[in-house]
Amino acid sequence: MFGFPSEVGQGLAGASIKDLAEVEVTFSGEGLHWKTLDVDLSIPALMNGIFGTKKWMAELARNSNSALFLFCQSIKFSQYP
């Protein structure tokens, strides 16, 4: 099981709970798709602490004192069973 705060996912910040709940796993099984939000994220990237484009990740890093940035950093060093 894996989860992340919607605020760190590019295109997900500020989305309603209803819109977030309407997520689909892509046919390949390696992506998540939110049709109503027009957002696609890679599961392998998410598991490696990559929550969007380089520009998006740089924006998260600029907010280096935020809890979201600390969460992103902790993902990179976590061990998964």
HELIX and SHEET records of a PDB file:
HELIX    1   1 SER A    6  VAL A    8  5                                   3    
HELIX    2   2 ILE A   17  ALA A   21  1                                   5    
HELIX    3   3 ILE A   43  MET A   47  1                                   5    
HELIX    4   4 LYS A   54  ARG A   62  1                                   9    
HELIX    5   5 ALA A   67  PHE A   77  1                                  11    
SHEET    1   A 3 VAL A  23  VAL A  25  0                                        
SHEET    2   A 3 GLY A  31  TRP A  34 -1                                        
SHEET    3   A 3 VAL A  39  SER A  42 -1                                        
END                                                                             
